[in-house]
Structures are given as C-alpha cells and as structure tokens.
Amino acid sequence: MDALASKSKMLVSRLELRGVSKTYRNGSQPSEVLHDISLAPAPGAVTALVGRSGCGKTTLLHLAGAMDFPTAGEVLIDGRATGSLSDAELTALRRTRVGFVFQFFQLLPTLTALENVELPLLLARVSGSTEAARDRLRWVGLEDKAASLPYQLSGGQMQRVAIARALVHSPGILIADEPTGNLDTASGDQVLGLLRDAATKLGATVLMATHSAEAAAIADARVHLRDGRIQSVP
C-alpha cells in the first residue's frame, strides 16, 4: 500500500469556494439554496458540513465535486474554476482528482467488489487497474470479498467497497455525503476510520456532509450551515 499512499500524497488537490451562491428556479420563483459561501478545506484533514436537512450540505458537496456549478462565485480545484472547464476537462477532473462516497453506496449490482473498485480505472484507461483495485480492497480490509457481488455483502462492507472505489485513482479530494447514514454503529465506526485515514495517511482533502454527531466528531473542522449560509466554523 505504500506506493499508493505515496502517489496520493503527490496528487494533493487544493479546493476552494469563493463567495459561492446557488439558486434554483421552481417555475418562476427563484430559490436560493446557498448564499455567499467561502470555504477552503485543508488537505490532509476532514472537514464536516453539519446542519439540518435542507440547509444546503448536499448542494455544497455537488459544487465542490464539480457535479454542479454555482450561480455566483467560484469553485476552484488546483486554482482552476470548475465553471470554466470544458466537458472533457470536467470528465478528466472527476476521474483523476475527485472521489465520491454516497449514502446508498451506488455499487453496480452485476459487478463483483473487485470489478466495482476497478471500474474508474478502466474508464480512465489506466494500466495495472486490477492490481490497483485489489490493493485498495486490501486497504479497506476486504480483499477476501473481491469475488463477491454487492448483494452478498453487508451494508458496512458495501460502503467500504465504495470507499475503495472512490480512492482507487488516488484523488486529492474525497467527497462523502452521509457516509454512515445507513450503517449500524460498528460499521459506521469502520467507515469513519477509513475516511480519517484517507486524510491523514493518504493526504486527501476530505469534505463530508453528515447528520451524525459521531461522524462530525472525527473532523478537524466542522462547518455549521443554516438556511444556506455558514453559521459558524469552530
């Protein structure tokens, strides 16, 4: 795992949101979901977004991961505004610089655990993809489940496979949306330990949205959102 860890540290990405706002239109009525958000999560650290449902956490994650774009302000990854990138550049950015972990795992049901982890590398046409995927499965403690299909895994195991997939290309940024929301306490603790390691051992910038006090407790910084605005950063 040392080679993968070193590679990840060389690919540390800088994420910055500058005066970001996001407005959606519901018919003729605009609805501002985020207002004037400025945030620069630290590399090698976990930053937790906390707040009530509807406060804008998931929208902020989508902007940070270049899955959506702000109505005003800028999201910068390595100094480049995501809104200025072409479709090809955005695809390359997501495949090489950003990893995603979702509450509902998003594993492909017809692929084995190993194949799910390997898929991002195959899409990016990276050589040595099978061994890299196996190495990441080993890192999350599931090498023995490489041939298992998702339905044969527990919820906690599926989320660990999802983390392995998110990290297989050694991204500098890891986006996690309620990563323990569907897990029991023991499984959630395992997942939180892996997210913590992704930051401290692999050097990733981990940005996590959570309702969980236990999840927020592992963070180096906690950003409290209320009604689309930053209320406090302890």
N, C-alpha and C positions, 0 to 999 in steps of 0.2 A: 504493500500500500504506500510505501514511501515515495515511489515515483509519481503516483497520482497526487499525493499530497503536495509534493514539490511543484508539480505542474499547476495545481490550483493556486498556490501562492504566487506563482509568476503571472497568473491571469487575474489578479485582483482588479475589480472594476470599481469606479467611483460613480455613485448615484447621487444626484442632487435634484430636488424640486424647488423651483424658484417662483414664488408668487402664483402658485397653480390654483386655478378655479376650473370647475366643470359644471356645465349647465346642460340639462336635457330638456327637450320640449315635449310636453304632453298635450297634443293638439296645438292650440295657440298659446298655451300657458307655459312659460319657462319655469323650470325647477332647478335651482342651484343646489348641487349635491356637495360640492367642495368650494370653499371660499378662501382665497389668498393663503394657500399652504406653502410654507417654505420649510424644507427639511433636508438634511444631509446625513443619512445613516452611515455609521462608521464601518469601514472594512474590518473584518475580524471580530465583529460584535453582532449581537442580536438586538434588534430594535423592535419592540412590540407596539402595535397600534391597538388601543383599547377604547371602549366606549359602547354605548347602547346600539342595538340593531338600528340600521338606518342612518347612522352618524357619518357614513362615508368611508368606512375602512376598506371595504372590498373595491370600491371605485378607486381609491388611492392606490391600492395594490395593482390594479389593472393599468393605471397610468405609469406606475413605477416600472412595470414589466413590459412596457411598450405594447400592451394589448389594446390600449385605448389612448386617446390623446387629449390634452387639456383644451378647454375653450379659451383660456387665457393663461399666461405664464409659460414656463418651460420645464420639461423633464430632460435632464442631461445624464447620459451614460458615457463615461470617459470623455466628458467635455462636449459631446455632440448632442444636439437637441433631437429627441426622437421624432418630433413632428416634421423635421426637415429631411428625414431619410426616405429613400425610395423603397418600394415594396421589397425589392431584392435585398437591400441593405437591412431592412427590418427583419426579414426572414433569417438572414445570416446572424443578426444580433441575438435573436431569440434562440437560435440553435447553438450559439457558441458562448454567449455572455450571461444568459439568464436561465435559471432553473425554476420550475413551478411545482409546488405541492398543494393539493386541493383537499378539502374536507372529505370528498367522496371518492378519493383515490384515483379515479379516471384510468384504471388499467384496462387494456383491451382483453376481453374475456376469452378469446380464442388463442391468445399467445401465452406461452409459459412465462414464469417470472423472469427467466434469463432473457427471453425474447422481448418482453416489455422494457427491460432495462436497456437492452441493446438498440432498440428502435431509433432513438435520437441520433445515435452514431451512424446507423445505416442511412437515415435520411440525409445526413450531412456527408455521407460517403467517406467516413473516416476509416482508415485501415486499422486492423487489430481490434475490431469492435467487440468480438466475442470475449476475448480475454479481458478487455477493459470492463465489460459488463459483469463478468464473473468476479472480477476484483472488487467492484462496487457492492455486489451481493455479499461477498465475504465481509466487506467493511460494515454492512448493516446486520451481519450475523445470520445470513440466510442462504449461504452457498448450498446447503443441503436441500433447499427448496427450489433449485434452479429449474427443474423439470416440471414443477407443479403449476397447474392453471390457477387463476385467481379464485375460483370457487372452492378450491382445495385449501385455501389459506384463511387464517383468522383475520379479523379487521386490523389488528395491530401488525400482523405480517404483511398484509396488503399495503399498509401505509409505509412500512419500511422498504418494501419494493419500490413504492412511488418515490421515496427519498433517494434510493439508489439510482433510479431513472433520472431524477432531477439533477443529480450530481455527476452522472456518468461522463459528461463532457467538461467537467471541471469548470463550471461557470463562476464568475466573480460575484454574481448576485443570485441569491436564493429567495424566492417569494413564496410565502406559506400562508394560506388562507384557512384559518380554523383547523390546523393540522391534527388536533386531538379531539375535535368536536364529536366524532362518532366512536370514540375509544373508551375502554374502561381505564381505571386509574393506572394499573400496572403497565398496560400497553402504551398509554399516554406518556408515562414517565420514560419509557424506552425511546419513543419518538422525540421527546424533548431533549433527551441526552444526545441523540444524533444531530439535531438542529444546533445544539450547543457546540458539538464537536465540529460541525461544518464551519462554524465561525472561528473557533479558537484553534483548531488543528489544520483546517484547510484554508483558512483566511477569507472565507466568503463574507459578503455583506448580507446578513440575514434580516429580512423585513417580514414580520409575522403579524397577522391580524388575529385577535383572539378575544373570546369572552371569558376565558378560563383564568382564574387567579393563579393557579399553579403554573400555567404556561407563561403568564406575564412575569412571574417571579424569576424565571431563568434569564430574563432580558437584561442587557446592560443599560438600556434606556427604554422608558415607557412614555409613549406619546398619547395623551388623552384627547380624543376627538369628541366634540359635541356639536350637533347640527352643522356638520361640515367644516368646522373651524377647529384649529388647535387650541384646546383649553389650557393645557399645561404640559410641560416636559420636565419631570422631576430631575 
